């Protein structure tokens, strides 16, 4: 299994990034933005990622329900924006 480093490269003032590094940054950012939007939505609209329960099974249930609510909200948003079939 290959380990891929997903850190974004940063240019220095005296040394700009190469075209290859810019392309890799763009690819990494496209993956990162999809994940960060999910966590940002959960944090801002569902009162965060803080799990205050005792026990692994209760924590797993709470996280699972939080994900279910996010997916339901996302589904309603997407269903409003889709074009009806003719």
C-alpha positions in Angstrom: 0.0 0.0 0.0 1.4 3.3 -1.0 1.2 6.3 1.3 0.4 9.6 -0.5 1.3 12.8 1.2 -1.6 15.2 0.9 0.0 18.4 2.1 -0.3 21.5 -0.1 3.0 22.9 -1.1 3.6 26.6 -0.4 5.7 28.9 -2.5 8.4 31.0 -1.0 8.9 34.7 -1.9 12.1 34.0 -3.8 11.1 30.6 -5.3 7.7 30.2 -6.9 6.1 26.7 -7.4 6.7 24.8 -10.6 3.9 23.8 -12.9 3.9 20.3 -11.6 3.6 21.4 -8.0 0.7 23.7 -9.0 -1.1 20.9 -10.7 -0.6 18.6 -7.7 -1.9 21.3 -5.3 -5.0 21.7 -7.5 -5.7 18.0 -7.4 -5.2 17.8 -3.6 -7.4 20.9 -3.1 -10.2 19.4 -5.1 -10.3 16.4 -2.7 -9.8 18.5 0.4 -12.6 20.9 -0.4 -15.3 18.1 -0.6 -14.3 16.8 2.8 -14.0 20.2 4.5 -17.5 21.3 3.3 -19.0 18.3 5.0 -17.3 18.9 8.4 -17.9 22.6 8.1 -21.6 22.0 7.6 -21.8 19.6 10.5 -19.9 22.0 12.7 -21.9 25.2 11.8 -25.4 23.9 11.3 -25.6 20.9 13.6 -23.7 22.3 16.6 -20.4 20.8 16.0 -18.3 17.7 16.1 -18.3 17.5 19.9 -19.5 14.1 21.1 -20.5 14.1 24.8 -21.6 10.6 25.5 -20.2 7.7 27.6 -19.3 4.6 25.7 -18.1 3.7 22.2 -21.5 2.4 21.0 -23.3 5.6 22.0 -20.6 7.7 20.4 -20.8 5.6 17.2 -24.6 6.0 17.2 -24.4 9.8 17.7 -21.9 10.2 14.9 -24.0 7.9 12.7 -27.1 10.0 13.3 -25.2 13.2 12.7 -24.1 11.8 9.3 -27.6 10.6 8.5 -29.0 14.1 9.2 -26.3 15.7 7.0 -27.1 13.3 4.2 -30.8 13.9 4.5 -30.3 17.7 4.4 -28.0 17.3 1.4 -30.5 15.1 -0.4 -33.3 17.7 0.0 -31.0 20.4 -1.2 -30.0 18.4 -4.3 -33.6 17.4 -5.0 -34.6 21.1 -5.1 -31.9 21.9 -7.6 -32.3 19.1 -10.1 -34.1 19.6 -13.3 -37.3 17.4 -13.6 -37.3 14.8 -16.3 -39.6 15.5 -19.3 
